Amino acid sequence: MIQFVGSLQDVDNLHGIRASKFAPTVEDEMLVKELLQYMSQRTRQSFYLRTNGYSWKETARFLKTTANSAQVLFNKEIGKLRSRILKVKGPGRRPGGEVNE
């Protein structure tokens, strides 16, 4: 069962919960669900298409742009999300709460 949580801190509190060795972890699924809320519609569409096996060329065709542009815009927004997470978690902390040394 997947439970919706309201913040990255809640996800951090659930660190260590595993659904199975072969399936995505509960923590991963919850983190992705939360991150999707912060993505633009275009980036969310790119994410869904790419995770369902579409190439950048196919994704670009759907978004009516070039493959390069689709990839660059996606990576830019992922970079912004990464920065947002690091601000919440603080520098030196990785997803899952481990401290970088």
Buried (B, 14 or more C-beta within 10 A) or exposed (E): EEEEBEEBEEBBEBEEEEBEEEEEBBBBBBBEEBBEEEBEEBBBBBBEBBEEEBEBEBBBBEBEBEBEEBBEBBEEBBEBBEEEBBEEBEEEBEBBEEEEE
